[in-house]
């Protein structure tokens, strides 16, 4: 039986690539789409993909009139939480591809998911290289107590740090906080130049023209360093396969899971 999906952000950069991939799949069907810019049109007409026959709505409430098995959130952090909560209330499982949600946001979503007995899979980045970076970083943090994270993106990206780096910091916090040889309060000069402290990690966000989304974590020990880095390309293709996998796996558990690796066997 085909998995019915409502896609929020269906005409965006990543959402449109996912929609086209769904059109080619045999087991997933788009039943409704959300895009304020193209509301009241047919998605296939906007994306030039005739197999996408679902209507586009301006709001989540309108789109959820069509029953769906999975709600895929690919919009903006300012509306993502409300969209997810509305979908859970309607009985849908939820995949979150939007970055910028806080730990408090995830806690509220997790609580409702448990109450509604639905699965929520929050993925800061669907690329396989990111999944592996997070896995390797967690392993390294068990042995190396000091690290810092650099978050790169183009100058137009408003959420800081990126969802990828937020998720990485969250993972590392489960191992330990990074150690600082000089505590932040003992630094002389402008302490903000040491970056922001998030979940026990020092994070530096760079936003400049010419950059694609990248994440880098460097571990330091006396006379040695270990650097792990993910660099994205210019297309949304690396995220499509992971997003399809998330849609297929989100109904296999109850509650909130963070990271694509939580539904993969990477042991």
N, C-alpha and C positions, 0 to 999 in steps of 0.2 A: 504494500500500500504506500502511495506517495506521501512524503512528508510535506505538509502544507506550511508555507512560510510567509510571514509578513515582514517586509524589509523596510526599515526606517533609514532614510538617506540613500534611497535607491538610485538617484541620479548623480550622486557625488563621485569623486575620483575612485575610491575603493568600492563603494556600493554598486556602481554601474558595472565594474568588472565582475563582481560577484553575481549580479543579476544575469549577465550574459552567460556565465558558467552554469548557473541554475537552469537556464534555458536549454542547455545541452545535456543536462543530467536526466537519468531515467527514473530516479527515485525521489526527486525534490521538485515541488511545484510552488511558484509564487502566486499567492491568492490576492495579495494587496501590497501596495507600496506607499511610502510616505515621502513627499517632497513638496515643500511650500511653493517652490518656484514653478513646478509643473503640475500642480493640482488640477484635477478634473480632466486629465488626459489619460491615454493608455500608455503604459510604460514602454511597450514595444515601438510605438510611434516616436517616442522621445529618444530611445537608444538605438533605433533602426534595427531592431531585432523582432521580426514578426511572430516569433514563438512566445513572446512575453505579452500576454493578452490581459494582464491584470490592470485594474484601475489604480490611479494615483490619487491620494488624498492629502490634504494639508495638515491634518492632525492624526495623532495616534488613535484617539477615540473614534474617529470616523473609520479609519482603516480596520480597527478591531471588530467592526460589525461583521466582517468576514471571519468566520472561525479559522484559527490557525493552530498548528501544533507547536511551532517555534516562532518566536518574535526575535528578529535580528536587529540589534541597535547599532547604527552606524551614523550617528548625527553629531551632536555637539554636547560637551559636558554640562552645559547650562540646562539642557532638557532631557538628558539621557536617563537620569534617575527617575524622573516622573514617567517617562515612557516605559521603563522596565517595570515599575510598580503597577502601572495600568495593565500591562500585558499579563503579569502574574495574577492580578485580580480576575482577569478573564480566563485564567486556566492554562495559559501557554507557558512552555518552557522558554528560557531567554538566553541568547548569546549576546554578550556585550563586546563590541569591537571598538567602541568609543573610548578614547583616553581622557584622562583628567578628572575622573571621579576620585573622591577621597575615601579613606578607610572608613569614615563614618557613613558615607553613602553606601559602601559595600555592606556594612553591618546592618543597615536598615533593609537593604535588598535581601540579604541572607535570611533575616528574620521572617520576612514575608514569604520567601521561597519555602522555608520549612513549614510555615503555617499552611501554605497552599499545596504542599507536597509536590513541588516542581523543582526542576533543575535549572541552575543559572551558571553558565560558564563565562567567566570574564577573562578576556584575552587581550593583553596590551599590544601584542603583535603576533600575527598568525604565521610569520615566516619560520621555517624550520631552523634556520641559522640562529634566530633569537631563542627558540626553544633550547637549542644546544648550548648557547652562551649561558643562559640561566642555569642549566643543569651543571655545566662545568664550573661556574662561579660558586655555586653552593658547595661543590666538592672542595674547591680551593679554600673557601672560607673556614672549613673545618681544620685546616692545617696552617693557614696564614692569617694572623689576626689584624693586619692593617691593609686597608684598601681605600681607594677613592674612585668615584664614578664620573665620567664626562658624558654629557647628553648633547648631541649635535642635531640641529635641524635648520631648515630654511628660515629666513627672517620673518615670514608670515605666520609661523606656527605660534599660537597664543598660549597653549597650555604648557606650563613648565613645572616640573620636568615632564617628559613624555610619559605616556602610559607604559612603554617598554621599561623605562628606568624606574618608574614607581613600582612596577611589579618586581623588578630585580631587587630593589631595596627591601621590599616586603619579604621576598624569599630569604635574603641574607639575614634579616632580623630574626628569623626562626633559628638561625645558627648561633649568632652572637652579634653584638654591636662592634663596629670597627674601632680599634684602639687608636688614640691620638697621643703621640709622644708629648706634644704640648697641648693641654686642654684649651678649648676655644676661649674660655674666659681669661686665660693667661697670655693670649696673643697680644702683641703690641702693634699699634697702628689701626688699620681698618679691618675689623674682624670679618666683615662681609666678604672680603676677597678670598676667604677660605671656603666659600661655598655655603650651601644650606645643609643643615642636618636633618635628614629624613629617615625615620625608622632605623637610626643607628648608623647611617652611611653619610659621608660627605659627598654632595652632588654639585656639579658645576654645569649649568645649562648654557650652551652657546647657540645663538640665533643669528645667522648671517646669510646673505645671498650666496648662492652657489653650493650650499650644503643640501644633501638629502638626509633623511633620518638615519642616524647612527648612534650606537651605544658602545661605550668603552669602559672597561673596569681594569684598573691596574692594582695588583697586589705587590706589596713591598716587604722584603726581608733584608737583613744586612748583606750587602754586596750582591743582591739578586732581585730581579723583578719578574713578574708574570703579567702579561697583558692579554686580555680577551676582548675582541671587538667584532661587532656586527655592522655592516654597511649595507644599506638598502640601495636598490637601483632607482630608475626613474619611472618604472611602471608598477602597477598594482598586482601584477601576476604572482609574485612570491606569496601574497596573502590569500590567494583564492583557494588553493588546495587545503590550507589549514582551516579556512572558514567553512568550506564544505564538510570537512571532517567534524568540526564543532557542531554543525547542524545535525549531523547523523549521530553524534555521541551524547548530546545534552540531555536526552531523555533516559539515560542509563543510570542516573543517580538523583538524589534529592538534596536540596540545599545549594550552597554556593561553592564553586571551585574556581580557583584563579590559575590561569596559565594553561596553554594547550597540552603541556606535558602531563597534566593531571588526568588526562584521558588517553594517554599513550603509554606504552610499555617501553620505558627507557632504562630499565634496570640492567 
